[in-house]
Amino acid sequence: MSSFLDLPALEPPEGVIPNFENPPNQNALALGVLTACCVVSTLCVLIRAYGRIYLLKKFQIEEVLVLIAYGNFAGCAYATLSLRVTPGYFVHQWNVYMRDLIPTLYDVFIFSVCYSILMPCLKVAILLEWCRVFVPKGMHLKSWFWWGCMAVIFLQVTGSIAIVIALNLQCKPHSAIWDITLQTPGACWSIVPLTIFSATLHVVCDLAIFLLPQHLIWSLHMPWQKRLGVSGICGLGALACVAAIFRFTVTIAYGTLEDATYNVGPLAFWAMTELTCGFFIVCVPCIPRILRATGIRGKIKSTMNGGTGGSASANVGANWTNRSNNINNLGHNTKIHLALAGGESGSMGTNSDKLSGDQVPLRNLHHSSESTEWLYHENHRIPNTSGNITRTTKVTVEYA
C-alpha cells in the first residue's frame, strides 16, 4: 500500500517527467479570485443584516435561510482554499502523488455537500421575498407568479435533498468517498450523472428566477423608469444564470476528463462566482433602504441638481419653512407663477392680489381643508362635495 500511495496519480504523457516537489500552478490567481468572492459575499450578508435587522427590525425566515447559506459558504470557502495546498490549482494529475488525492477528494466532497445545501437556501430566500413584494395578502392562490415561485422552490428543495443524499451514498463505507485505500471494486458508483443533473437543475432554476418577475414588473402601474429599475434589480439573476451555465460546461469537462486535479480549478472558480452572485442578489433590495436611512440618497440627488441657487424648487423641500416666513420680503424681483389645470399661467408682483387667466383672488385660508372647499368654474363658486380631485395647482417660486 505504501508503494501504491507513492505512485503518480495519473500516468504521465510520453516524455514527461512528473514534478512532485514544485509543480507549475496558478495558486496566486486562485487566491485572488477566491478572496474576492469571499469578501463580496460577506459584505452582501452584512448589508442585508444592517438593512433588514437593524433598520427594518425584521428577522423573518429569509434571514434564517441567508444565515444557513452563509454558514455553508464558509465550508465552500474552506474547501476551495485548501485545494491551494493540495494539490494546487491547475496542477496536472501526474504531478500529484496518489496519497495526495485523499485530501483533494475530501475537499471536493465537502464543497459538493455545502454547495448543494447553500444554493436552495439562497434561492428560496429570494423567491419568498419576491412573493412578499409582488403578491398581495390573501391573493396567493390566485397569483400565477406565486404558483411559479412555489414550483421552483419545490423543484430546488427536493432536487437538492436528493443530491445531498446521493453524494453521501456514493461509496460503501462512507469514508471510501475520499479514502482511496478503502475503495474496492463495486464499492463506489460514478457520480458523473449526478453532477450533471445538479448543474442542470441549477441552470433551469436560475433561468426561472430570472424570467418569473419580468412580466409582472412591466405590467405595474408606474413610470417606465421605475419599472426599468425594478426589472434591473430582479434581472441581476442573469449574472447567476451566466455563472451557472459556465459551471455546467466545466462540470461536464471535470467528469469526463482524466486530468481531474487540473480541471477542478475552473469548476471551483465558477461555482464560487455563482454563489457570490446569489448573495449579491439577496442583498440588493436592501440597498435603497440603507441609502435613504443614511441620507446618501438625498446627497446624491442634491449633487445631481447642481447645488444651490437658481430655481428654488431644487431646495424648497429643505428650506421651505424659512422661506415661507419671508416670502413677502423677497423684493420686487420676486415672481410667483401658478399653472392651473385647465387654465393659463398667470403672474403677479409681490403686492398683487389676483392672477390673470382664471382670476383666482388670493386670500387667507383659515382651515386646512378650505383650499379645496371652494373651486371656481365659469366665474361662480361651487362647493367641492364630491371628495374627488377636480383641479390641481403647480407652484414654482423664482427669486433673484
C-alpha positions as CSV (number, residue, x, y, z in Angstrom):
1,M,0.0,0.0,0.0
2,S,2.9,2.4,0.8
3,S,4.3,1.8,-2.7
4,F,0.9,2.4,-4.2
5,L,0.5,5.7,-2.5
6,D,3.9,6.9,-3.7
7,L,2.9,6.4,-7.4
8,P,1.8,9.3,-9.6
9,A,-2.0,9.8,-9.5
10,L,-2.1,9.6,-13.3
11,E,0.2,8.1,-15.9
12,P,2.3,11.0,-17.3
13,P,2.3,11.6,-21.1
14,E,5.2,10.1,-23.0
15,G,8.4,12.0,-22.5
16,V,7.0,13.9,-19.4
17,I,8.8,13.6,-16.1
18,P,6.5,14.1,-13.0
19,N,7.3,17.0,-10.8
20,F,6.1,16.2,-7.3
21,E,8.1,18.8,-5.4
22,N,7.2,22.1,-7.1
23,P,4.8,21.6,-9.9
24,P,3.6,24.6,-12.0
25,N,0.4,26.1,-10.6
26,Q,-1.9,29.1,-10.6
27,N,-2.3,29.4,-6.8
28,A,-1.8,33.2,-6.9
29,L,-4.7,33.6,-9.4
30,A,-6.8,31.2,-7.2
31,L,-6.1,33.2,-4.1
32,G,-7.2,36.5,-5.8
33,V,-10.4,35.0,-7.2
34,L,-11.5,33.2,-4.1
35,T,-10.6,36.1,-1.8
36,A,-12.7,38.5,-3.9
37,C,-15.7,36.1,-3.8
38,C,-15.4,35.7,0.0
39,V,-15.1,39.5,0.6
40,V,-18.1,40.4,-1.7
41,S,-20.3,37.6,-0.3
42,T,-19.5,38.7,3.3
43,L,-20.2,42.3,2.5
44,C,-23.5,41.4,1.0
45,V,-24.6,39.4,4.1
46,L,-23.6,42.3,6.3
47,I,-25.5,44.8,4.1
48,R,-28.6,42.7,4.3
49,A,-28.3,42.2,8.0
50,Y,-27.9,46.0,8.5
51,G,-30.9,46.8,6.3
52,R,-33.3,44.1,7.4
53,I,-32.4,43.5,11.0
54,Y,-31.1,46.9,12.2
55,L,-33.1,49.3,10.1
56,L,-36.4,47.5,9.5
57,K,-36.2,45.5,12.7
58,K,-37.3,42.3,10.8
59,F,-35.9,38.8,11.2
60,Q,-38.0,36.6,9.0
61,I,-37.4,33.2,7.5
62,E,-35.4,34.7,4.7
63,E,-32.8,35.9,7.2
64,V,-32.6,32.4,8.7
65,L,-32.1,30.9,5.2
66,V,-29.4,33.5,4.4
67,L,-27.5,32.7,7.6
68,I,-27.7,29.0,6.9
69,A,-26.4,29.7,3.3
70,Y,-23.5,31.8,4.6
71,G,-22.5,29.1,7.1
72,N,-22.3,26.6,4.2
73,F,-20.5,29.2,2.1
74,A,-17.8,29.2,4.8
75,G,-17.5,25.4,4.2
76,C,-17.2,26.0,0.5
77,A,-14.5,28.7,1.0
78,Y,-12.6,26.4,3.4
79,A,-12.6,23.6,0.8
80,T,-11.6,25.7,-2.2
81,L,-8.8,27.4,-0.3
82,S,-7.5,24.0,1.0
83,L,-7.1,23.0,-2.7
84,R,-4.3,25.6,-2.9
85,V,-2.2,23.4,-0.6
86,T,-3.0,20.0,-2.1
87,P,-2.8,19.5,-5.0
88,G,-2.7,23.2,-6.0
89,Y,-4.7,24.9,-8.7
90,F,-4.1,23.9,-12.4
91,V,-1.7,21.2,-11.4
92,H,-1.6,18.2,-13.7
93,Q,-2.6,15.0,-12.0
94,W,0.7,13.2,-13.0
95,N,2.5,15.7,-10.8
96,V,0.5,14.5,-7.7
97,Y,1.1,11.5,-5.5
98,M,-1.7,9.0,-5.1
99,R,-1.6,9.8,-1.3
100,D,-2.4,13.5,-2.1
101,L,-5.6,12.5,-3.8
102,I,-7.1,11.7,-0.4
103,P,-7.3,15.3,1.0
104,T,-8.2,16.5,-2.5
105,L,-11.2,14.2,-2.8
106,Y,-12.2,15.1,0.8
107,D,-12.2,18.9,-0.1
108,V,-14.2,18.2,-3.2
109,F,-16.8,16.2,-1.2
110,I,-17.1,18.9,1.4
111,F,-17.6,21.6,-1.3
112,S,-20.2,19.5,-3.1
113,V,-22.3,18.9,0.0
114,C,-22.1,22.6,1.2
115,Y,-22.9,23.8,-2.3
116,S,-25.9,21.6,-2.5
117,I,-27.3,23.0,0.8
118,L,-26.3,26.6,0.2
119,M,-27.9,27.1,-3.3
120,P,-31.5,26.1,-2.4
121,C,-31.4,28.3,0.8
122,L,-30.4,31.4,-1.2
123,K,-32.9,30.7,-4.0
124,V,-35.8,30.0,-1.6
125,A,-35.0,33.2,0.3
126,I,-35.0,35.2,-2.9
127,L,-38.3,33.7,-4.1
128,L,-40.0,34.1,-0.7
129,E,-39.0,37.8,-0.5
130,W,-40.3,38.4,-4.0
131,C,-43.7,36.8,-3.1
132,R,-44.0,39.2,-0.2
133,V,-43.3,42.1,-2.6
134,F,-45.3,41.2,-5.6
135,V,-48.2,39.1,-4.3
136,P,-50.9,40.9,-2.2
137,K,-52.0,39.3,1.0
138,G,-54.9,36.9,0.5
139,M,-54.2,36.6,-3.2
140,H,-51.6,33.9,-3.2
141,L,-53.7,31.1,-4.6
142,K,-54.9,33.4,-7.4
143,S,-51.5,34.5,-8.5
144,W,-49.7,32.7,-11.2
145,F,-46.4,34.3,-10.0
146,W,-46.9,32.8,-6.6
147,W,-47.5,29.3,-8.0
148,G,-44.5,29.7,-10.3
149,C,-42.3,30.6,-7.3
150,M,-43.7,27.6,-5.3
151,A,-42.9,25.3,-8.2
152,V,-39.3,26.5,-8.4
153,I,-38.9,26.2,-4.6
154,F,-40.3,22.6,-4.7
155,L,-38.0,21.6,-7.6
156,Q,-35.0,23.2,-5.9
157,V,-35.5,21.8,-2.4
158,T,-36.5,18.2,-3.4
159,G,-33.7,18.1,-6.0
160,S,-31.1,19.3,-3.6
161,I,-32.1,16.9,-0.9
162,A,-31.8,14.1,-3.3
163,I,-28.4,15.3,-4.4
164,V,-27.1,15.5,-0.8
165,I,-28.3,12.0,0.0
166,A,-26.8,10.6,-3.2
167,L,-23.5,12.3,-2.5
168,N,-23.3,10.6,0.9
169,L,-24.3,7.2,-0.5
170,Q,-21.9,7.1,-3.5
171,C,-19.5,4.7,-1.7
172,K,-19.7,2.0,1.0
173,P,-18.2,2.5,3.5
174,H,-18.8,6.3,3.6
175,S,-15.2,7.2,4.1
176,A,-14.3,5.4,0.9
177,I,-15.7,8.5,-0.9
178,W,-12.3,10.2,-0.3
179,D,-10.1,7.5,1.1
180,I,-8.9,5.6,-2.0
181,T,-7.3,2.9,0.2
182,L,-10.7,1.8,1.2
183,Q,-12.1,1.6,-2.3
184,T,-12.7,-1.9,-3.7
185,P,-14.3,-2.9,-7.0
186,G,-18.0,-2.3,-6.8
187,A,-17.8,-0.2,-3.6
188,C,-18.5,3.1,-5.4
189,W,-20.6,4.2,-8.3
190,S,-19.9,7.0,-10.7
191,I,-21.2,10.4,-9.7
192,V,-20.8,12.0,-13.1
193,P,-24.5,11.7,-14.0
194,L,-25.3,13.2,-10.5
195,T,-23.0,16.2,-11.0
196,I,-24.5,16.8,-14.5
197,F,-28.0,16.6,-13.0
198,S,-27.1,19.1,-10.3
199,A,-25.7,21.6,-12.7
200,T,-28.7,21.2,-15.0
201,L,-31.1,21.7,-12.0
202,H,-29.4,25.0,-11.0
203,V,-29.3,26.4,-14.6
204,V,-33.0,25.7,-15.0
205,C,-33.9,27.3,-11.6
206,D,-31.7,30.3,-12.3
207,L,-33.4,30.9,-15.6
208,A,-36.9,30.6,-14.0
209,I,-35.9,33.0,-11.2
210,F,-34.7,35.5,-13.8
211,L,-37.8,35.3,-16.0
212,L,-40.6,34.9,-13.5
213,P,-40.9,38.5,-12.3
214,Q,-40.3,40.3,-15.6
215,H,-43.9,40.2,-17.0
216,L,-45.3,41.1,-13.6
217,I,-42.9,44.1,-13.3
218,W,-43.7,45.5,-16.7
219,S,-47.4,45.3,-16.0
220,L,-47.2,47.5,-12.9
221,H,-48.8,51.0,-13.0
222,M,-45.7,53.1,-12.5
223,P,-43.4,55.2,-14.7
224,W,-41.3,53.1,-17.1
225,Q,-38.1,54.4,-15.5
226,K,-39.1,52.8,-12.2
227,R,-40.2,49.7,-13.9
228,L,-36.9,49.5,-15.6
229,G,-35.1,49.9,-12.3
230,V,-37.1,47.2,-10.6
231,S,-36.6,44.9,-13.6
232,G,-32.9,45.6,-13.5
233,I,-32.7,44.6,-9.8
234,C,-34.6,41.4,-10.4
235,G,-32.7,40.9,-13.6
236,L,-29.5,40.6,-11.7
237,G,-30.4,36.9,-11.7
238,A,-28.9,36.9,-15.2
239,L,-25.5,37.1,-13.6
240,A,-26.2,33.8,-11.7
241,C,-27.5,32.3,-15.0
242,V,-24.3,33.1,-16.8
243,A,-22.2,31.7,-13.9
244,A,-24.4,28.6,-13.7
245,I,-24.1,27.9,-17.5
246,F,-20.3,28.2,-17.4
247,R,-20.2,25.9,-14.3
248,F,-22.3,23.4,-16.2
249,T,-19.8,23.3,-19.0
250,V,-16.8,22.9,-16.8
251,T,-18.7,20.3,-14.7
252,I,-19.1,18.1,-17.8
253,A,-15.4,18.5,-18.5
254,Y,-14.4,17.7,-14.9
255,G,-16.5,14.5,-15.1
256,T,-15.2,13.2,-18.4
257,L,-11.5,14.2,-18.5
258,E,-8.9,12.1,-16.7
259,D,-6.8,15.0,-15.5
260,A,-9.3,15.8,-12.7
261,T,-6.9,17.8,-10.5
262,Y,-6.2,20.3,-13.3
263,N,-9.9,20.7,-14.2
264,V,-11.1,21.2,-10.6
265,G,-9.8,24.8,-10.8
266,P,-12.3,26.2,-13.3
267,L,-15.1,24.3,-11.6
268,A,-14.2,25.9,-8.2
269,F,-14.0,29.4,-9.7
270,W,-17.3,29.3,-11.5
271,A,-19.1,27.7,-8.6
272,M,-17.8,30.3,-6.2
273,T,-18.8,33.1,-8.7
274,E,-22.3,31.6,-8.8
275,L,-22.6,31.6,-5.1
276,T,-21.3,35.2,-4.9
277,C,-23.9,36.3,-7.4
278,G,-26.6,34.7,-5.3
279,F,-25.5,36.6,-2.2
280,F,-25.4,39.8,-4.2
281,I,-29.0,39.3,-5.5
282,V,-30.1,38.7,-1.9
283,C,-28.6,42.0,-0.6
284,V,-29.6,44.4,-3.5
285,P,-33.2,45.1,-2.3
286,C,-31.8,46.4,1.0
287,I,-29.5,49.0,-0.6
288,P,-32.2,51.7,-1.4
289,R,-33.4,51.5,2.2
290,I,-29.9,52.0,3.5
291,L,-29.3,54.9,1.2
292,R,-32.5,56.6,2.4
293,A,-31.7,55.9,6.1
294,T,-28.2,57.2,5.9
295,G,-29.0,60.3,3.8
296,I,-26.7,59.3,1.0
297,R,-29.6,59.2,-1.5
298,G,-30.5,62.9,-0.7
299,K,-26.9,64.0,-1.0
300,I,-26.7,62.3,-4.4
301,K,-29.8,64.0,-5.6
302,S,-28.6,67.3,-4.3
303,T,-25.3,67.0,-6.2
304,M,-27.1,66.0,-9.4
305,N,-29.4,69.0,-9.1
306,G,-26.3,71.3,-9.3
307,G,-26.2,72.6,-5.7
308,T,-27.9,75.8,-4.6
309,G,-29.0,78.9,-6.5
310,G,-31.3,79.4,-9.5
311,S,-34.6,77.7,-9.0
312,A,-36.0,77.4,-5.5
313,S,-37.7,74.2,-6.5
314,A,-34.4,72.3,-6.1
315,N,-34.1,73.4,-2.4
316,V,-37.7,74.1,-1.4
317,G,-38.0,70.8,0.4
318,A,-35.2,71.6,2.8
319,N,-35.7,75.4,3.2
320,W,-39.5,75.8,2.8
321,T,-40.1,76.7,6.4
322,N,-37.7,79.6,6.5
323,R,-38.7,80.9,3.0
324,S,-42.4,80.8,3.7
325,N,-42.0,83.1,6.6
326,N,-40.1,85.6,4.5
327,I,-41.9,85.2,1.2
328,N,-43.3,88.8,1.3
329,N,-39.8,90.2,1.8
330,L,-38.1,88.7,-1.2
331,G,-38.1,92.1,-3.1
332,H,-39.6,93.5,-6.3
333,N,-37.7,90.9,-8.4
334,T,-39.8,88.0,-7.0
335,K,-42.3,86.4,-9.3
336,I,-44.8,83.7,-8.4
337,H,-46.1,81.6,-11.3
338,L,-49.2,79.4,-10.8
339,A,-50.1,76.9,-13.6
340,L,-53.7,76.0,-13.1
341,A,-55.1,72.8,-14.7
342,G,-57.5,73.8,-17.5
343,G,-56.3,77.4,-17.4
344,E,-53.4,79.7,-18.5
345,S,-50.4,80.6,-16.5
346,G,-50.6,83.8,-14.6
347,S,-48.0,86.0,-12.9
348,M,-48.1,88.9,-10.4
349,G,-45.9,91.2,-8.4
350,T,-45.3,90.8,-4.7
351,N,-48.3,93.1,-3.8
352,S,-50.8,91.8,-6.4
353,D,-54.0,90.3,-5.1
354,K,-55.1,88.4,-8.2
355,L,-53.9,86.4,-11.1
356,S,-54.5,86.7,-14.8
357,G,-56.1,83.7,-16.6
358,D,-58.6,82.1,-14.1
359,Q,-58.7,85.3,-12.0
360,V,-58.4,83.5,-8.7
361,P,-58.2,86.0,-5.8
362,L,-55.7,85.4,-3.1
363,R,-57.0,85.4,0.4
364,N,-56.1,83.9,3.8
365,L,-57.3,80.3,4.4
366,H,-58.5,79.7,7.9
367,H,-58.8,76.0,7.6
368,S,-56.5,73.4,6.0
369,S,-59.4,72.0,4.0
370,E,-60.5,75.4,2.7
371,S,-58.0,75.2,-0.2
372,T,-60.2,72.5,-1.8
373,E,-63.6,73.6,-0.4
374,W,-64.2,76.3,-2.9
375,L,-63.2,75.9,-6.6
376,Y,-64.1,78.2,-9.5
377,H,-66.0,77.3,-12.6
378,E,-67.4,79.7,-15.0
379,N,-66.7,82.6,-12.6
380,H,-69.0,81.1,-9.9
381,R,-68.2,79.5,-6.7
382,I,-69.3,75.9,-6.3
383,P,-68.5,73.8,-3.3
384,N,-66.4,70.6,-3.8
385,T,-68.5,68.0,-2.0
386,S,-67.6,65.0,-4.2
387,G,-64.4,64.3,-2.4
388,N,-62.6,63.8,-5.7
389,I,-59.7,65.8,-7.1
390,T,-61.2,68.3,-9.5
391,R,-58.3,70.7,-10.0
392,T,-54.5,70.6,-9.5
393,T,-52.2,73.6,-8.9
394,K,-48.5,73.7,-9.6
395,V,-46.5,76.4,-7.9
396,T,-43.0,77.5,-9.0
397,V,-41.2,80.2,-6.9
398,E,-38.3,82.0,-8.5
399,Y,-36.2,84.6,-6.6
400,A,-33.4,86.9,-7.5
